[in-house]
């Protein structure tokens, strides 16, 4: 994981101005996820169990979430795309070695998050809970965003032929967005 000093030199030059990562909402989102989800039992105690029983796996998960946030900042992704990448990064921590199981665990977690037993309502309620602690808010998640999170996780271990077959099923805008976010997710 990068230190505060290393993070302070990460910048994005846009429109003739220089923006610093530590002053961005990307950093705020990362800290909210780190403090409220990964290092707390407020949402789930699963990550605390990983931290206690498998500290190397937990450290790798924290680093992945941080690197994902930095990548989203440097690529100047939209809020929705940033949220999708960050969610895929921490959700992959459920079962890092098996992406299909990680998708099932994420779906189960989101389904059981609210009384309505709907993963879309669950993720939006989780965001509302996060937003109570943030100045900048996580975006409202649409059904296609949730499907994209699941798709990115499943495609993580896909072979090239399977990847091409899955992408060919999608319409053009969805395919481009999926390819872009999938490639960024694979880089982290």
N, C-alpha and C positions, 0 to 999 in steps of 0.2 A: 504494500500500500504506500502511496505517496505521502510525504510529510507536508505539513502546512507550507513550509518554505518552497518545496517543489511545486506545489499547487499555485503558489502566488505568481509564478512566472508563466503560467499557461494563459495565453491571450488569443483573442480572435480579432483580426483586423477586418473591419467592415465599414463601408461608406466613409473611408478616410479616418475612422476612429478606432481606437484600440480598446477592446472590452476584456476584462479580467475574469477568469473562471470563478475566483472566490467571491466576486460581486454579482454572480449570475444566479438565476433561479435554478439552473442545473445543479449547482453546488448545494443550494437550499434543499432541493428535492433529494439529493443524495444523503445529506445529513438527516433529513426526516426519515428516510427509509432505514438508514443505519441505526439511528437512535430509537425509533419507535417500532421497527419491525425486527431487525436483526439482533439488537441488543436489549430487547425488552419482551416481556410476556404479555404485553397489552393486546396484541393481535393474535399471536400464536407462540407457544413455547417451543416449537419445533427447532427454531434457529438457536435458542439457548441450549437445547440438548446437544446440537451439533457443536456449539462453541465449547461445551464442557467435555464431550466425549471424543470429538475429532477436531482439535484446534487447527490443524493444518488445512482441513477442508473448509472450515469456517473462515480462516484467513484468506484462502483462495476465493471464496464467495464474496467477501468484503472487497477484495481487490477487483474482482470482476465487476461488481456493481459500481465501484468508483471509476474504473476505466470506461465503463459504458457511459456514465455521466459525462466524463471528459470528452469522449468521442462524439456524443450528441452535441455538446457545446461547440467543439471545433468544426463539426459538420454543419452547424447552424440549423439543426433539425427543428421542425415545428413542435409545438408542445405535445400534440397527440403522438407524433412519432417518437419523441423523447420518452414519453411515458411508456409506450409499447416496448421500447428497448430496455428500459429500466425494469419493467415488470418481468419481461422475459429473463433478464439477468438474475433477479432474485428468485424467481420461480424455478429456474434451472437448479437452484440450490437445494430444492426438495430431494431430487435424486440426480446428481450431476452425471452419473455414469449411464443413465437410461432416460432419454428424453421423453419416451412415451409414458413412462411411469411419472415423470415430472409433470406432464400435462394432466394426467389423472389426478395427481395430488393437488395441483393448482385448482382444477375444476372442483374437486371435493372441498377444498378450503373455501373457495368463493361461494359455492352452493350452500355450505353450512354457515357462512358468515352472517346471513340474515334469516329471519323467520320465513321469508318468501321462498326460500330454496331455489333461487335463480342466480346463476353465476354473474349475469350482467348487473343485477341489482346489488349483489354482493360486492363486486369490484367498485361500483359507484358509491356504496355506503362506506367501504373502506377508504376511498378517496375523501369522502366527506369527513370521516374521522381524522384522516391526515390533515385536512385543510384547517381543522381547528387549531393546529399548532403552527401553521405556515402563514406567511404574508402573501406569497404568491401561491396560487392554488393549482392543484392537479386538475387536469381537464376532465370533463364529463366523458365517460367512455361509451362509445357506440358499439353496437353488436358486431359490426365489421372489424372494429379495433380489437375486440376480444378474440374474434376468430383469427385475426392476424397474430396475436400473441401465441395462441395455440399452434398455429401453422409454423411460426418461426421455431418454436421448441421442437416440434416433430421433425422439421426439416434439418435440424442440427446434425443428426446422424445419418441423413439420407445420402445414398450414393448419387452420382451425377445423373444416371438414367432415371432414378426415382424423382430426383429434384426436377428434372426437365419435364417429366410426366405430370407432376403436381402443378408446376407453373403453367403448363400448357392448358390446364383446365380453367385458369383464371381469365377474367377479362383484362384488357390492356392496362388500364390505370391500376388495378389491383395487383397485376403481375409486376409492374414497374416498382410499385411501393414495396411489395414483398421482396423482390430481388434486392432493392436498396437496403432495406432494414436487415434482411437475412445476411447480406455481405458484411454489413457493419457488425452484426452480432457475432459472426464467425471470426472477425478480426480481433475481438476482445478476448 
